[in-house]
Amino acid sequence: MQTCIRCNHCGKQLDELDMRESFTIHTTAGYGSKYDLNEIDLRLCCDCFDRLVDECVLSPVVGEVGLF
Ligand SMILES: [Zn+2]
């Protein structure tokens, strides 16, 4: 049985492309976060991932991956 996986940010059901991107953060929030000691499992679709990268003041884009 396939479980329906959704983007945490927009609620969209992740399609095949989103799953290939598979952007996830799994962590336990630390001291200083309002989610202190909560377990976090964040999953984003491609659109929300792109938006997040666009909104960064310091770009997390290091460069293009070389294709051989
Ligand atoms: Zn989304």
N, CA, C, O and the ligand as a Tripos MOL2 file, in Angstrom:
@<TRIPOS>MOLECULE
protein
  273   271    69     0     0
PROTEIN
NO_CHARGES

@<TRIPOS>ATOM
      1 N           0.8350   -1.2000    0.0000 N.3       1 MET1
      2 CA          0.0000    0.0000    0.0000 C.3       1 MET1
      3 C           0.8700    1.2510    0.0000 C.2       1 MET1
      4 O           1.7790    1.3930    0.8180 O.2       1 MET1
      5 N           0.5800    2.1440   -0.9190 N.am      2 GLN2
      6 CA          1.3790    3.3540   -1.0230 C.3       2 GLN2
      7 C           0.8140    4.4480   -0.1190 C.2       2 GLN2
      8 O          -0.3740    4.7640   -0.1660 O.2       2 GLN2
      9 N           1.6780    5.0060    0.6890 N.am      3 THR3
     10 CA          1.2190    6.0780    1.5570 C.3       3 THR3
     11 C           1.2930    7.3990    0.8050 C.2       3 THR3
     12 O           2.1930    7.6350   -0.0020 O.2       3 THR3
     13 N           0.3390    8.2330    1.0900 N.am      4 CYS4
     14 CA          0.2840    9.5300    0.4340 C.3       4 CYS4
     15 C           1.1880   10.5040    1.1750 C.2       4 CYS4
     16 O           0.9620   10.8060    2.3470 O.2       4 CYS4
     17 N           2.2130   10.9920    0.4850 N.am      5 ILE5
     18 CA          3.1560   11.9060    1.1140 C.3       5 ILE5
     19 C           2.9020   13.3200    0.5990 C.2       5 ILE5
     20 O           2.8040   13.5480   -0.6060 O.2       5 ILE5
     21 N           2.7990   14.2420    1.5130 N.am      6 ARG6
     22 CA          2.4740   15.6110    1.1450 C.3       6 ARG6
     23 C           3.5810   16.5670    1.5490 C.2       6 ARG6
     24 O           4.3510   16.3050    2.4720 O.2       6 ARG6
     25 N           3.6430   17.6890    0.8310 N.am      7 CYS7
     26 CA          4.5770   18.7630    1.1510 C.3       7 CYS7
     27 C           4.1110   19.4280    2.4510 C.2       7 CYS7
     28 O           2.9440   19.8030    2.5720 O.2       7 CYS7
     29 N           5.0050   19.5730    3.4070 N.am      8 ASN8
     30 CA          4.6370   20.1790    4.6900 C.3       8 ASN8
     31 C           4.2660   21.6490    4.5300 C.2       8 ASN8
     32 O           3.4760   22.1800    5.3100 O.2       8 ASN8
     33 N           4.8310   22.3010    3.5290 N.am      9 HIS9
     34 CA          4.6280   23.7390    3.4050 C.3       9 HIS9
     35 C           3.3280   24.1050    2.7060 C.2       9 HIS9
     36 O           2.6020   24.9790    3.1800 O.2       9 HIS9
     37 N           3.0170   23.4490    1.5770 N.am     10 CYS10
     38 CA          1.8130   23.8200    0.8190 C.3      10 CYS10
     39 C           0.7380   22.7330    0.8630 C.2      10 CYS10
     40 O          -0.4000   22.9750    0.4630 O.2      10 CYS10
     41 N           1.0850   21.5570    1.3390 N.am     11 GLY11
     42 CA          0.0940   20.4900    1.4680 C.3      11 GLY11
     43 C          -0.1290   19.6810    0.2100 C.2      11 GLY11
     44 O          -0.9270   18.7450    0.1980 O.2      11 GLY11
     45 N           0.5860   20.0470   -0.8640 N.am     12 LYS12
     46 CA          0.4380   19.3280   -2.1240 C.3      12 LYS12
     47 C           0.9220   17.9000   -1.9950 C.2      12 LYS12
     48 O           1.9150   17.6250   -1.3210 O.2      12 LYS12
     49 N           0.2090   16.9890   -2.6500 N.am     13 GLN13
     50 CA          0.6610   15.6030   -2.6780 C.3      13 GLN13
     51 C           1.8880   15.5190   -3.5740 C.2      13 GLN13
     52 O           1.8570   16.0050   -4.7050 O.2      13 GLN13
     53 N           2.9470   14.9210   -3.0990 N.am     14 LEU14
     54 CA          4.1980   14.8750   -3.8560 C.3      14 LEU14
     55 C           4.0730   13.9280   -5.0440 C.2      14 LEU14
     56 O           3.6540   12.7800   -4.8950 O.2      14 LEU14
     57 N           4.4390   14.4220   -6.2220 N.am     15 ASP15
     58 CA          4.4130   13.5680   -7.4120 C.3      15 ASP15
     59 C           5.7860   12.9140   -7.5970 C.2      15 ASP15
     60 O           6.6760   13.0550   -6.7580 O.2      15 ASP15
     61 N           5.9340   12.2040   -8.7010 N.am     16 GLU16
     62 CA          7.1550   11.4330   -8.9300 C.3      16 GLU16
     63 C           8.3900   12.3290   -8.9510 C.2      16 GLU16
     64 O           9.4380   11.9740   -8.4110 O.2      16 GLU16
     65 N           8.2520   13.4970   -9.5840 N.am     17 LEU17
     66 CA          9.3650   14.4430   -9.6880 C.3      17 LEU17
     67 C           9.7820   14.9540   -8.3130 C.2      17 LEU17
     68 O          10.9680   15.0500   -7.9960 O.2      17 LEU17
     69 N           8.7590   15.2830   -7.4980 N.am     18 ASP18
     70 CA          9.0290   15.7680   -6.1420 C.3      18 ASP18
     71 C           9.7420   14.7010   -5.3220 C.2      18 ASP18
     72 O          10.6530   14.9940   -4.5480 O.2      18 ASP18
     73 N           9.3050   13.4470   -5.5090 N.am     19 MET19
     74 CA          9.8900   12.3470   -4.7580 C.3      19 MET19
     75 C          11.3470   12.1430   -5.1560 C.2      19 MET19
     76 O          12.1820   11.7680   -4.3330 O.2      19 MET19
     77 N          11.6430   12.3950   -6.4410 N.am     20 ARG20
     78 CA         13.0150   12.2370   -6.9200 C.3      20 ARG20
     79 C          13.9050   13.3010   -6.2870 C.2      20 ARG20
     80 O          15.0560   13.0490   -5.9300 O.2      20 ARG20
     81 N          13.3320   14.5030   -6.1580 N.am     21 GLU21
     82 CA         14.0410   15.6010   -5.4860 C.3      21 GLU21
     83 C          14.2860   15.2360   -4.0160 C.2      21 GLU21
     84 O          15.3570   15.4720   -3.4580 O.2      21 GLU21
     85 N          13.2600   14.6590   -3.4280 N.am     22 SER22
     86 CA         13.2630   14.1670   -2.0410 C.3      22 SER22
     87 C          13.9880   15.0860   -1.0700 C.2      22 SER22
     88 O          14.9400   14.6860   -0.3990 O.2      22 SER22
     89 N          13.5160   16.3240   -1.0120 N.am     23 PHE23
     90 CA         14.0740   17.2580   -0.0530 C.3      23 PHE23
     91 C          13.4440   17.0170    1.3060 C.2      23 PHE23
     92 O          12.2550   17.2680    1.4990 O.2      23 PHE23
     93 N          14.2350   16.5340    2.2390 N.am     24 THR24
     94 CA         13.7130   16.2920    3.5790 C.3      24 THR24
     95 C          14.7010   16.7860    4.6290 C.2      24 THR24
     96 O          15.9150   16.7520    4.4300 O.2      24 THR24
     97 N          14.1660   17.2330    5.7220 N.am     25 ILE25
     98 CA         14.9880   17.5270    6.8930 C.3      25 ILE25
     99 C          14.4040   16.7180    8.0410 C.2      25 ILE25
    100 O          13.2330   16.8650    8.3930 O.2      25 ILE25
    101 N          15.2210   15.8840    8.6020 N.am     26 HIS26
    102 CA         14.7790   15.1390    9.7720 C.3      26 HIS26
    103 C          15.7480   15.4600   10.8950 C.2      26 HIS26
    104 O          16.9370   15.1510   10.8160 O.2      26 HIS26
    105 N          15.2320   16.0740   11.9240 N.am     27 THR27
    106 CA         16.1090   16.4750   13.0130 C.3      27 THR27
    107 C          15.3200   16.6080   14.3090 C.2      27 THR27
    108 O          14.0900   16.5510   14.3170 O.2      27 THR27
    109 N          16.0280   16.7810   15.3650 N.am     28 THR28
    110 CA         15.3940   17.1170   16.6430 C.3      28 THR28
    111 C          15.7640   18.5630   16.9390 C.2      28 THR28
    112 O          16.9410   18.9160   17.0150 O.2      28 THR28
    113 N          14.7410   19.3900   17.1030 N.am     29 ALA29
    114 CA         14.9900   20.8080   17.3280 C.3      29 ALA29
    115 C          15.7190   21.0090   18.6540 C.2      29 ALA29
    116 O          15.4150   20.3680   19.6590 O.2      29 ALA29
    117 N          16.6770   21.9070   18.6230 N.am     30 GLY30
    118 CA         17.5090   22.1200   19.7980 C.3      30 GLY30
    119 C          17.0820   23.3140   20.6230 C.2      30 GLY30
    120 O          16.1130   24.0050   20.3080 O.2      30 GLY30
    121 N          17.8110   23.5290   21.6580 N.am     31 TYR31
    122 CA         17.5810   24.6370   22.5690 C.3      31 TYR31
    123 C          17.6660   25.9480   21.7930 C.2      31 TYR31
    124 O          18.5840   26.1370   20.9950 O.2      31 TYR31
    125 N          16.7220   26.8470   22.0190 N.am     32 GLY32
    126 CA         16.7260   28.1190   21.2910 C.3      32 GLY32
    127 C          15.6360   28.1410   20.2440 C.2      32 GLY32
    128 O          15.1930   29.2100   19.8230 O.2      32 GLY32
    129 N          15.1990   26.9610   19.8190 N.am     33 SER33
    130 CA         14.0760   26.8790   18.9000 C.3      33 SER33
    131 C          12.7860   26.8190   19.7040 C.2      33 SER33
    132 O          12.7610   26.2850   20.8130 O.2      33 SER33
    133 N          11.7110   27.3720   19.1370 N.am     34 LYS34
    134 CA         10.4380   27.2700   19.8470 C.3      34 LYS34
    135 C           9.9040   25.8410   19.7940 C.2      34 LYS34
    136 O           8.9580   25.4920   20.5000 O.2      34 LYS34
    137 N          10.5380   25.0090   18.9340 N.am     35 TYR35
    138 CA         10.1610   23.5990   18.8620 C.3      35 TYR35
    139 C          11.1670   22.7340   19.6130 C.2      35 TYR35
    140 O          11.3210   21.5410   19.3480 O.2      35 TYR35
    141 N          11.8390   23.3740   20.5530 N.am     36 ASP36
    142 CA         12.8060   22.7270   21.4230 C.3      36 ASP36
    143 C          12.3960   21.2990   21.7980 C.2      36 ASP36
    144 O          11.3200   21.0780   22.3540 O.2      36 ASP36
    145 N          13.2580   20.3470   21.4900 N.am     37 LEU37
    146 CA         13.0870   18.9320   21.8380 C.3      37 LEU37
    147 C          11.9810   18.2110   21.0560 C.2      37 LEU37
    148 O          11.6360   17.0720   21.3730 O.2      37 LEU37
    149 N          11.4220   18.8830   20.0250 N.am     38 ASN38
    150 CA         10.4540   18.2070   19.1730 C.3      38 ASN38
    151 C          11.1820   17.5210   18.0280 C.2      38 ASN38
    152 O          12.1960   18.0130   17.5310 O.2      38 ASN38
    153 N          10.6480   16.3830   17.6210 N.am     39 GLU39
    154 CA         11.1980   15.7070   16.4610 C.3      39 GLU39
    155 C          10.5780   16.3280   15.2120 C.2      39 GLU39
    156 O           9.3590   16.4730   15.1220 O.2      39 GLU39
    157 N          11.4190   16.6890   14.2570 N.am     40 ILE40
    158 CA         10.9720   17.3800   13.0530 C.3      40 ILE40
    159 C          11.1920   16.4860   11.8400 C.2      40 ILE40
    160 O          12.2760   15.9310   11.6600 O.2      40 ILE40
    161 N          10.1670   16.3490   11.0140 N.am     41 ASP41
    162 CA         10.2970   15.6230    9.7550 C.3      41 ASP41
    163 C           9.6740   16.4950    8.6770 C.2      41 ASP41
    164 O           8.4700   16.4250    8.4280 O.2      41 ASP41
    165 N          10.4920   17.3110    8.0430 N.am     42 LEU42
    166 CA         10.0240   18.2960    7.0760 C.3      42 LEU42
    167 C          10.2890   17.8140    5.6570 C.2      42 LEU42
    168 O          11.4030   17.4070    5.3260 O.2      42 LEU42
    169 N           9.2510   17.8640    4.8180 N.am     43 ARG43
    170 CA          9.3730   17.4210    3.4410 C.3      43 ARG43
    171 C           8.8060   18.5130    2.5350 C.2      43 ARG43
    172 O           7.7290   19.0420    2.8080 O.2      43 ARG43
    173 N           9.5040   18.8470    1.4830 N.am     44 LEU44
    174 CA          9.0400   19.9240    0.6010 C.3      44 LEU44
    175 C           8.9110   19.4410   -0.8330 C.2      44 LEU44
    176 O           9.6830   18.5950   -1.2840 O.2      44 LEU44
    177 N           7.9170   19.9910   -1.5570 N.am     45 CYS45
    178 CA          7.7920   19.7310   -2.9860 C.3      45 CYS45
    179 C           8.8100   20.6170   -3.7200 C.2      45 CYS45
    180 O           9.4420   21.4790   -3.1090 O.2      45 CYS45
    181 N           8.9620   20.4030   -5.0180 N.am     46 CYS46
    182 CA          9.9560   21.1550   -5.8020 C.3      46 CYS46
    183 C           9.6820   22.6570   -5.7540 C.2      46 CYS46
    184 O          10.6140   23.4510   -5.6340 O.2      46 CYS46
    185 N           8.3980   23.0560   -5.8490 N.am     47 ASP47
    186 CA          8.0480   24.4800   -5.8610 C.3      47 ASP47
    187 C           8.4520   25.1540   -4.5580 C.2      47 ASP47
    188 O           9.0480   26.2310   -4.5670 O.2      47 ASP47
    189 N           8.1280   24.5180   -3.4390 N.am     48 CYS48
    190 CA          8.4490   25.1090   -2.1420 C.3      48 CYS48
    191 C           9.9530   25.0970   -1.9020 C.2      48 CYS48
    192 O          10.4970   26.0070   -1.2760 O.2      48 CYS48
    193 N          10.6120   24.0750   -2.3970 N.am     49 PHE49
    194 CA         12.0680   24.0090   -2.2850 C.3      49 PHE49
    195 C          12.6860   25.1790   -3.0540 C.2      49 PHE49
    196 O          13.5630   25.8690   -2.5330 O.2      49 PHE49
    197 N          12.2280   25.4050   -4.3020 N.am     50 ASP50
    198 CA         12.7520   26.5060   -5.1130 C.3      50 ASP50
    199 C          12.5190   27.8380   -4.4200 C.2      50 ASP50
    200 O          13.3920   28.7050   -4.4060 O.2      50 ASP50
    201 N          11.3190   27.9940   -3.8380 N.am     51 ARG51
    202 CA         10.9710   29.2400   -3.1700 C.3      51 ARG51
    203 C          11.8890   29.4740   -1.9630 C.2      51 ARG51
    204 O          12.3580   30.5860   -1.7180 O.2      51 ARG51
    205 N          12.1240   28.4010   -1.2280 N.am     52 LEU52
    206 CA         12.9910   28.4970   -0.0490 C.3      52 LEU52
    207 C          14.4010   28.9530   -0.4570 C.2      52 LEU52
    208 O          14.9960   29.8190    0.1840 O.2      52 LEU52
    209 N          14.9170   28.3530   -1.5330 N.am     53 VAL53
    210 CA         16.2610   28.7130   -2.0060 C.3      53 VAL53
    211 C          16.2730   30.1640   -2.4760 C.2      53 VAL53
    212 O          17.2220   30.9020   -2.2100 O.2      53 VAL53
    213 N          15.1890   30.5790   -3.1910 N.am     54 ASP54
    214 CA         15.0800   31.9590   -3.6770 C.3      54 ASP54
    215 C          15.0680   32.9630   -2.5300 C.2      54 ASP54
    216 O          15.6190   34.0570   -2.6500 O.2      54 ASP54
    217 N          14.4440   32.5910   -1.4280 N.am     55 GLU55
    218 CA         14.2610   33.5200   -0.3110 C.3      55 GLU55
    219 C          15.4910   33.6430    0.5800 C.2      55 GLU55
    220 O          15.5450   34.5170    1.4450 O.2      55 GLU55
    221 N          16.4640   32.7880    0.3800 N.am     56 CYS56
    222 CA         17.6730   32.8350    1.2160 C.3      56 CYS56
    223 C          18.4670   34.1070    0.9330 C.2      56 CYS56
    224 O          18.6960   34.4510   -0.2260 O.2      56 CYS56
    225 N          18.8800   34.7940    1.9710 N.am     57 VAL57
    226 CA         19.7160   35.9880    1.8210 C.3      57 VAL57
    227 C          21.0900   35.5700    1.2910 C.2      57 VAL57
    228 O          21.6360   36.1960    0.3820 O.2      57 VAL57
    229 N          21.6240   34.5240    1.8620 N.am     58 LEU58
    230 CA         22.8590   33.9390    1.3570 C.3      58 LEU58
    231 C          22.4810   32.6920    0.5800 C.2      58 LEU58
    232 O          21.9630   31.7340    1.1540 O.2      58 LEU58
    233 N          22.7340   32.6950   -0.7130 N.am     59 SER59
    234 CA         22.3030   31.5790   -1.5440 C.3      59 SER59
    235 C          23.0010   30.2750   -1.1580 C.2      59 SER59
    236 O          24.2240   30.2240   -1.0290 O.2      59 SER59
    237 N          22.1980   29.2190   -0.9770 N.am     60 PRO60
    238 CA         22.7990   27.9210   -0.6840 C.3      60 PRO60
    239 C          23.2730   27.2000   -1.9430 C.2      60 PRO60
    240 O          23.8090   26.0930   -1.8730 O.2      60 PRO60
    241 N          23.0670   27.8500   -3.1130 N.am     61 VAL61
    242 CA         23.4730   27.2180   -4.3720 C.3      61 VAL61
    243 C          24.9880   27.3370   -4.5280 C.2      61 VAL61
    244 O          25.5290   28.4390   -4.6210 O.2      61 VAL61
    245 N          25.6500   26.2090   -4.5550 N.am     62 VAL62
    246 CA         27.1080   26.2040   -4.6230 C.3      62 VAL62
    247 C          27.5820   26.2420   -6.0740 C.2      62 VAL62
    248 O          28.6390   26.8010   -6.3690 O.2      62 VAL62
    249 N          26.8250   25.6650   -6.9540 N.am     63 GLY63
    250 CA         27.1870   25.6070   -8.3620 C.3      63 GLY63
    251 C          26.4960   24.4450   -9.0060 C.2      63 GLY63
    252 O          25.8040   23.6670   -8.3500 O.2      63 GLY63
    253 N          26.6910   24.3330  -10.3100 N.am     64 GLU64
    254 CA         26.0370   23.2360  -11.0170 C.3      64 GLU64
    255 C          26.8240   21.9460  -10.8470 C.2      64 GLU64
    256 O          28.0540   21.9290  -10.7960 O.2      64 GLU64
    257 N          26.0610   20.8760  -10.7630 N.am     65 VAL65
    258 CA         26.6980   19.5590  -10.6790 C.3      65 VAL65
    259 C          27.1780   19.1960  -12.0720 C.2      65 VAL65
    260 O          26.4140   19.2590  -13.0350 O.2      65 VAL65
    261 N          28.4320   18.8200  -12.1770 N.am     66 GLY66
    262 CA         28.9790   18.4600  -13.4750 C.3      66 GLY66
    263 C          28.3770   17.1590  -13.9800 C.2      66 GLY66
    264 O          28.3050   16.1700  -13.2500 O.2      66 GLY66
    265 N          27.9460   17.1670  -15.2370 N.am     67 LEU67
    266 CA         27.3780   15.9530  -15.8270 C.3      67 LEU67
    267 C          28.4120   15.3430  -16.7580 C.2      67 LEU67
    268 O          28.9020   15.9960  -17.6790 O.2      67 LEU67
    269 N          28.7280   14.1100  -16.5080 N.am     68 PHE68
    270 CA         29.7330   13.4640  -17.3390 C.3      68 PHE68
    271 C          29.0980   12.4820  -18.3000 C.2      68 PHE68
    272 O          29.8010   11.8420  -19.0830 O.2      68 PHE68
    273 ZN          5.0180   22.5550   -1.4220 Zn       69 ZN69
@<TRIPOS>BOND
     1     1     2 1
     2     2     3 1
     3     3     4 2
     4     3     5 am
     5     5     6 1
     6     6     7 1
     7     7     8 2
     8     7     9 am
     9     9    10 1
    10    10    11 1
    11    11    12 2
    12    11    13 am
    13    13    14 1
    14    14    15 1
    15    15    16 2
    16    15    17 am
    17    17    18 1
    18    18    19 1
    19    19    20 2
    20    19    21 am
    21    21    22 1
    22    22    23 1
    23    23    24 2
    24    23    25 am
    25    25    26 1
    26    26    27 1
    27    27    28 2
    28    27    29 am
    29    29    30 1
    30    30    31 1
    31    31    32 2
    32    31    33 am
    33    33    34 1
    34    34    35 1
    35    35    36 2
    36    35    37 am
    37    37    38 1
    38    38    39 1
    39    39    40 2
    40    39    41 am
    41    41    42 1
    42    42    43 1
    43    43    44 2
    44    43    45 am
    45    45    46 1
    46    46    47 1
    47    47    48 2
    48    47    49 am
    49    49    50 1
    50    50    51 1
    51    51    52 2
    52    51    53 am
    53    53    54 1
    54    54    55 1
    55    55    56 2
    56    55    57 am
    57    57    58 1
    58    58    59 1
    59    59    60 2
    60    59    61 am
    61    61    62 1
    62    62    63 1
    63    63    64 2
    64    63    65 am
    65    65    66 1
    66    66    67 1
    67    67    68 2
    68    67    69 am
    69    69    70 1
    70    70    71 1
    71    71    72 2
    72    71    73 am
    73    73    74 1
    74    74    75 1
    75    75    76 2
    76    75    77 am
    77    77    78 1
    78    78    79 1
    79    79    80 2
    80    79    81 am
    81    81    82 1
    82    82    83 1
    83    83    84 2
    84    83    85 am
    85    85    86 1
    86    86    87 1
    87    87    88 2
    88    87    89 am
    89    89    90 1
    90    90    91 1
    91    91    92 2
    92    91    93 am
    93    93    94 1
    94    94    95 1
    95    95    96 2
    96    95    97 am
    97    97    98 1
    98    98    99 1
    99    99   100 2
   100    99   101 am
   101   101   102 1
   102   102   103 1
   103   103   104 2
   104   103   105 am
   105   105   106 1
   106   106   107 1
   107   107   108 2
   108   107   109 am
   109   109   110 1
   110   110   111 1
   111   111   112 2
   112   111   113 am
   113   113   114 1
   114   114   115 1
   115   115   116 2
   116   115   117 am
   117   117   118 1
   118   118   119 1
   119   119   120 2
   120   119   121 am
   121   121   122 1
   122   122   123 1
   123   123   124 2
   124   123   125 am
   125   125   126 1
   126   126   127 1
   127   127   128 2
   128   127   129 am
   129   129   130 1
   130   130   131 1
   131   131   132 2
   132   131   133 am
   133   133   134 1
   134   134   135 1
   135   135   136 2
   136   135   137 am
   137   137   138 1
   138   138   139 1
   139   139   140 2
   140   139   141 am
   141   141   142 1
   142   142   143 1
   143   143   144 2
   144   143   145 am
   145   145   146 1
   146   146   147 1
   147   147   148 2
   148   147   149 am
   149   149   150 1
   150   150   151 1
   151   151   152 2
   152   151   153 am
   153   153   154 1
   154   154   155 1
   155   155   156 2
   156   155   157 am
   157   157   158 1
   158   158   159 1
   159   159   160 2
   160   159   161 am
   161   161   162 1
   162   162   163 1
   163   163   164 2
   164   163   165 am
   165   165   166 1
   166   166   167 1
   167   167   168 2
   168   167   169 am
   169   169   170 1
   170   170   171 1
   171   171   172 2
   172   171   173 am
   173   173   174 1
   174   174   175 1
   175   175   176 2
   176   175   177 am
   177   177   178 1
   178   178   179 1
   179   179   180 2
   180   179   181 am
   181   181   182 1
   182   182   183 1
   183   183   184 2
   184   183   185 am
   185   185   186 1
   186   186   187 1
   187   187   188 2
   188   187   189 am
   189   189   190 1
   190   190   191 1
   191   191   192 2
   192   191   193 am
   193   193   194 1
   194   194   195 1
   195   195   196 2
   196   195   197 am
   197   197   198 1
   198   198   199 1
   199   199   200 2
   200   199   201 am
   201   201   202 1
   202   202   203 1
   203   203   204 2
   204   203   205 am
   205   205   206 1
   206   206   207 1
   207   207   208 2
   208   207   209 am
   209   209   210 1
   210   210   211 1
   211   211   212 2
   212   211   213 am
   213   213   214 1
   214   214   215 1
   215   215   216 2
   216   215   217 am
   217   217   218 1
   218   218   219 1
   219   219   220 2
   220   219   221 am
   221   221   222 1
   222   222   223 1
   223   223   224 2
   224   223   225 am
   225   225   226 1
   226   226   227 1
   227   227   228 2
   228   227   229 am
   229   229   230 1
   230   230   231 1
   231   231   232 2
   232   231   233 am
   233   233   234 1
   234   234   235 1
   235   235   236 2
   236   235   237 am
   237   237   238 1
   238   238   239 1
   239   239   240 2
   240   239   241 am
   241   241   242 1
   242   242   243 1
   243   243   244 2
   244   243   245 am
   245   245   246 1
   246   246   247 1
   247   247   248 2
   248   247   249 am
   249   249   250 1
   250   250   251 1
   251   251   252 2
   252   251   253 am
   253   253   254 1
   254   254   255 1
   255   255   256 2
   256   255   257 am
   257   257   258 1
   258   258   259 1
   259   259   260 2
   260   259   261 am
   261   261   262 1
   262   262   263 1
   263   263   264 2
   264   263   265 am
   265   265   266 1
   266   266   267 1
   267   267   268 2
   268   267   269 am
   269   269   270 1
   270   270   271 1
   271   271   272 2
@<TRIPOS>SUBSTRUCTURE
     1 MET1         2 RESIDUE 1 A MET
     2 GLN2         6 RESIDUE 1 A GLN
     3 THR3        10 RESIDUE 1 A THR
     4 CYS4        14 RESIDUE 1 A CYS
     5 ILE5        18 RESIDUE 1 A ILE
     6 ARG6        22 RESIDUE 1 A ARG
     7 CYS7        26 RESIDUE 1 A CYS
     8 ASN8        30 RESIDUE 1 A ASN
     9 HIS9        34 RESIDUE 1 A HIS
    10 CYS10       38 RESIDUE 1 A CYS
    11 GLY11       42 RESIDUE 1 A GLY
    12 LYS12       46 RESIDUE 1 A LYS
    13 GLN13       50 RESIDUE 1 A GLN
    14 LEU14       54 RESIDUE 1 A LEU
    15 ASP15       58 RESIDUE 1 A ASP
    16 GLU16       62 RESIDUE 1 A GLU
    17 LEU17       66 RESIDUE 1 A LEU
    18 ASP18       70 RESIDUE 1 A ASP
    19 MET19       74 RESIDUE 1 A MET
    20 ARG20       78 RESIDUE 1 A ARG
    21 GLU21       82 RESIDUE 1 A GLU
    22 SER22       86 RESIDUE 1 A SER
    23 PHE23       90 RESIDUE 1 A PHE
    24 THR24       94 RESIDUE 1 A THR
    25 ILE25       98 RESIDUE 1 A ILE
    26 HIS26      102 RESIDUE 1 A HIS
    27 THR27      106 RESIDUE 1 A THR
    28 THR28      110 RESIDUE 1 A THR
    29 ALA29      114 RESIDUE 1 A ALA
    30 GLY30      118 RESIDUE 1 A GLY
    31 TYR31      122 RESIDUE 1 A TYR
    32 GLY32      126 RESIDUE 1 A GLY
    33 SER33      130 RESIDUE 1 A SER
    34 LYS34      134 RESIDUE 1 A LYS
    35 TYR35      138 RESIDUE 1 A TYR
    36 ASP36      142 RESIDUE 1 A ASP
    37 LEU37      146 RESIDUE 1 A LEU
    38 ASN38      150 RESIDUE 1 A ASN
    39 GLU39      154 RESIDUE 1 A GLU
    40 ILE40      158 RESIDUE 1 A ILE
    41 ASP41      162 RESIDUE 1 A ASP
    42 LEU42      166 RESIDUE 1 A LEU
    43 ARG43      170 RESIDUE 1 A ARG
    44 LEU44      174 RESIDUE 1 A LEU
    45 CYS45      178 RESIDUE 1 A CYS
    46 CYS46      182 RESIDUE 1 A CYS
    47 ASP47      186 RESIDUE 1 A ASP
    48 CYS48      190 RESIDUE 1 A CYS
    49 PHE49      194 RESIDUE 1 A PHE
    50 ASP50      198 RESIDUE 1 A ASP
    51 ARG51      202 RESIDUE 1 A ARG
    52 LEU52      206 RESIDUE 1 A LEU
    53 VAL53      210 RESIDUE 1 A VAL
    54 ASP54      214 RESIDUE 1 A ASP
    55 GLU55      218 RESIDUE 1 A GLU
    56 CYS56      222 RESIDUE 1 A CYS
    57 VAL57      226 RESIDUE 1 A VAL
    58 LEU58      230 RESIDUE 1 A LEU
    59 SER59      234 RESIDUE 1 A SER
    60 PRO60      238 RESIDUE 1 A PRO
    61 VAL61      242 RESIDUE 1 A VAL
    62 VAL62      246 RESIDUE 1 A VAL
    63 GLY63      250 RESIDUE 1 A GLY
    64 GLU64      254 RESIDUE 1 A GLU
    65 VAL65      258 RESIDUE 1 A VAL
    66 GLY66      262 RESIDUE 1 A GLY
    67 LEU67      266 RESIDUE 1 A LEU
    68 PHE68      270 RESIDUE 1 A PHE
    69 ZN69       273 GROUP 0 **** ****
